[in-house]
Amino acid sequence: MDRRDFLRTAGGVAGGATAASAAAGTAAAQEGGGGGTTQPEFPGYVDGAAGGAYQDMRGQSEVTIEVGAGSNQVAYAPTKVWIDEGTEVSFEWVSNGHNVLPNSQPEGAGWEGSGQSLEDEGFTYSHTFDTGGMYTYFCSPHEQLGMVGAIAVGGDVPTVTTGGGGGEVDPEHMGVPFHPHYVGVATIVMMVVSLLFSFFLLKYGESPHASGGNN
């Protein structure tokens, strides 16, 4: 192989190693979580909810949701929660004129909410969520203002991965089984090829025959 072919080959290998290293790094971050978090895939019904805060409250036998929270007093806080089956949820009114009514719930759950009556600050209503699945609820006078909420119960609910900069695509689901140690291998290959490439240029330089200069 003459020098021109070598340069072309070395450049191609270096480029391929760089691409492989980048791809492996991204895949490794996704496979290892990349700092992302897994949370329930809440229904679109609560996308425009006032407040909008999500909290993972699994591991607690009793949790509290404020009713009529926020600067406009038309929010549930937190708006979206994830709890274990059998958790008792206490809805505590922090402003006046609200209720808690089910919008959707798992089949057979039988949750009735606090009723149509509007309650004021200081009122408390509790319910134990024994049936796993997704629940959504609302305040009848303020539903159109975004006073809606959701409760994910148990581990058998659809989930999504958010954050971490890696998106939600898992390369292994696409048939590309990446592993974290590939990052190191690709990086070493790239460094070796780059060193060989630099050494060749420094040692031999550019010759008239290879450059195709003027005769």
C-alpha positions as CSV (number, residue, x, y, z in Angstrom):
1,M,0.0,0.0,0.0
2,D,1.5,3.4,-1.0
3,R,1.3,6.4,1.3
4,R,-1.7,8.0,-0.3
5,D,-3.7,4.8,0.1
6,F,-2.5,4.6,3.7
7,L,-3.6,8.1,4.4
8,R,-7.0,7.4,2.9
9,T,-7.4,4.2,4.9
10,A,-6.2,5.7,8.2
11,G,-8.5,8.6,7.9
12,G,-11.5,6.4,7.2
13,V,-10.7,4.1,10.2
14,A,-10.2,7.2,12.5
15,G,-13.6,8.6,11.4
16,G,-15.3,5.2,11.9
17,A,-13.7,4.9,15.4
18,T,-14.9,8.4,16.3
19,A,-18.5,7.6,15.2
20,A,-18.4,4.3,17.0
21,S,-17.2,5.9,20.1
22,A,-19.9,8.5,20.0
23,A,-22.7,6.0,19.3
24,A,-21.4,3.7,22.0
25,G,-21.3,6.5,24.5
26,T,-24.9,7.5,23.8
27,A,-26.1,3.9,24.0
28,A,-24.2,3.3,27.2
29,A,-25.8,6.4,28.8
30,Q,-29.2,5.2,27.7
31,E,-28.6,1.6,28.8
32,G,-27.3,2.8,32.2
33,G,-30.1,5.3,32.6
34,G,-28.0,8.3,31.7
35,G,-29.3,10.1,34.8
36,G,-32.9,9.8,33.5
37,T,-35.9,8.9,35.7
38,T,-38.8,6.5,35.1
39,Q,-42.3,7.8,35.9
40,P,-45.8,6.8,35.0
41,E,-47.1,7.7,31.5
42,F,-49.9,10.0,32.7
43,P,-52.9,10.5,30.4
44,G,-53.3,13.6,28.3
45,Y,-56.2,14.6,30.5
46,V,-53.7,16.1,33.0
47,D,-51.3,17.6,30.5
48,G,-52.7,21.1,31.0
49,A,-53.2,20.8,34.7
50,A,-52.7,23.8,37.0
51,G,-49.5,23.3,39.0
52,G,-48.4,20.2,37.1
53,A,-45.9,18.9,39.7
54,Y,-45.2,15.2,39.7
55,Q,-44.0,13.3,42.8
56,D,-43.0,9.7,43.3
57,M,-44.5,8.8,46.7
58,R,-44.1,5.1,46.6
59,G,-42.9,3.5,49.8
60,Q,-45.2,5.7,51.9
61,S,-48.3,4.2,53.5
62,E,-50.0,7.6,53.8
63,V,-49.6,10.6,51.5
64,T,-51.2,14.0,51.4
65,I,-52.5,16.0,48.4
66,E,-53.5,19.6,48.9
67,V,-56.8,20.8,47.4
68,G,-57.0,24.4,46.1
69,A,-53.3,25.0,46.2
70,G,-51.2,27.4,44.1
71,S,-51.3,31.2,43.6
72,N,-54.7,31.0,42.0
73,Q,-56.0,28.3,44.5
74,V,-57.1,26.0,41.6
75,A,-54.6,23.2,41.8
76,Y,-54.0,19.9,43.4
77,A,-50.5,19.7,44.9
78,P,-48.8,17.5,43.9
79,T,-50.8,17.2,40.7
80,K,-49.5,13.8,39.6
81,V,-48.4,11.1,42.1
82,W,-47.2,7.5,42.0
83,I,-48.1,5.4,45.0
84,D,-48.1,1.8,46.1
85,E,-51.3,-0.3,46.2
86,G,-52.9,0.1,49.6
87,T,-51.7,3.6,50.2
88,E,-54.1,6.0,52.0
89,V,-54.3,9.4,50.3
90,S,-55.5,12.3,52.4
91,F,-56.9,15.3,50.4
92,E,-56.5,18.4,52.5
93,W,-58.4,21.6,51.5
94,V,-56.2,24.7,51.7
95,S,-58.7,27.1,50.1
96,N,-62.5,27.3,49.7
97,G,-65.0,25.9,47.3
98,H,-63.5,22.7,45.9
99,N,-64.2,19.0,45.6
100,V,-62.5,15.8,44.4
101,L,-64.4,13.8,41.7
102,P,-63.2,10.8,39.7
103,N,-62.8,11.3,36.0
104,S,-61.4,7.8,35.2
105,Q,-60.3,4.8,37.2
106,P,-59.4,1.1,36.8
107,E,-62.3,-1.3,36.4
108,G,-63.7,-2.4,39.7
109,A,-61.9,0.3,41.7
110,G,-65.2,1.9,43.0
111,W,-63.7,5.2,44.0
112,E,-66.4,7.8,44.5
113,G,-64.4,10.9,45.5
114,S,-65.4,13.5,48.0
115,G,-68.9,14.1,46.5
116,Q,-70.5,16.9,44.7
117,S,-70.6,19.2,47.7
118,L,-68.0,22.0,47.8
119,E,-65.8,22.0,50.8
120,D,-63.7,24.8,52.4
121,E,-60.3,25.2,53.9
122,G,-59.6,22.8,56.7
123,F,-61.8,20.0,55.3
124,T,-60.1,16.6,54.9
125,Y,-61.2,13.6,52.8
126,S,-59.2,10.3,52.7
127,H,-59.3,7.2,50.5
128,T,-57.2,4.0,50.4
129,F,-56.3,3.1,46.8
130,D,-56.2,-0.7,46.8
131,T,-56.7,-1.3,43.1
132,G,-53.7,-0.8,40.9
133,G,-53.9,1.3,37.8
134,M,-54.3,5.0,36.7
135,Y,-56.8,7.3,38.3
136,T,-57.7,10.9,37.1
137,Y,-59.9,13.3,39.0
138,F,-61.1,16.9,39.0
139,C,-62.8,19.8,40.8
140,S,-66.2,20.3,39.3
141,P,-66.3,24.2,39.5
142,H,-62.7,24.6,38.3
143,E,-62.0,21.7,35.9
144,Q,-61.8,24.1,32.9
145,L,-59.2,26.2,34.8
146,G,-56.9,23.1,35.0
147,M,-57.9,21.8,38.4
148,V,-57.3,18.2,37.6
149,G,-55.0,15.5,38.9
150,A,-53.8,11.9,38.5
151,I,-52.8,9.1,40.7
152,A,-50.8,6.1,39.4
153,V,-51.2,3.1,41.7
154,G,-48.8,0.1,41.8
155,G,-46.1,-1.1,39.4
156,D,-48.4,-2.3,36.7
157,V,-48.8,1.1,34.9
158,P,-47.3,2.3,31.7
159,T,-44.0,4.2,32.2
160,V,-41.7,6.5,30.3
161,T,-38.1,7.6,30.9
162,T,-37.5,11.3,31.1
163,G,-34.3,13.4,31.3
164,G,-30.7,12.2,31.1
165,G,-30.2,13.6,27.6
166,G,-30.6,10.2,26.0
167,G,-34.2,10.4,25.0
168,E,-36.4,7.3,25.4
169,V,-35.0,5.1,22.6
170,D,-33.3,2.0,23.8
171,P,-30.8,0.7,21.1
172,E,-31.2,-2.9,22.2
173,H,-34.9,-2.6,21.3
174,M,-33.7,-1.7,17.8
175,G,-31.5,-4.8,17.6
176,V,-28.2,-3.0,18.5
177,P,-26.8,-4.6,21.7
178,F,-24.4,-1.9,22.9
179,H,-22.6,-2.2,26.3
180,P,-20.7,0.4,28.3
181,H,-17.3,-1.1,27.9
182,Y,-17.5,-0.6,24.1
183,V,-17.0,3.1,24.8
184,G,-13.4,2.4,26.1
185,V,-12.6,0.0,23.3
186,A,-13.7,2.4,20.6
187,T,-11.8,5.3,22.2
188,I,-8.5,3.3,22.4
189,V,-8.8,2.3,18.8
190,M,-9.4,5.9,17.8
191,M,-6.3,7.0,19.7
192,V,-4.0,4.4,18.3
193,V,-5.1,5.1,14.7
194,S,-4.6,8.9,15.3
195,L,-1.1,8.3,16.7
196,L,-0.1,6.2,13.7
197,F,-1.5,8.7,11.3
198,S,0.5,11.6,13.0
199,F,3.7,9.5,13.2
200,F,3.6,8.8,9.4
201,L,3.1,12.4,8.5
202,L,5.9,13.6,10.8
203,K,8.3,11.0,9.7
204,Y,7.8,11.1,5.9
205,G,6.1,14.4,5.2
206,E,4.7,15.2,1.8
207,S,6.7,14.0,-1.1
208,P,6.5,15.4,-4.7
209,H,5.5,12.0,-6.1
210,A,2.5,11.7,-3.6
211,S,1.4,15.3,-4.0
212,G,1.3,15.3,-7.8
213,G,3.1,18.7,-8.0
214,N,4.0,20.5,-11.2
215,N,6.7,19.0,-13.4
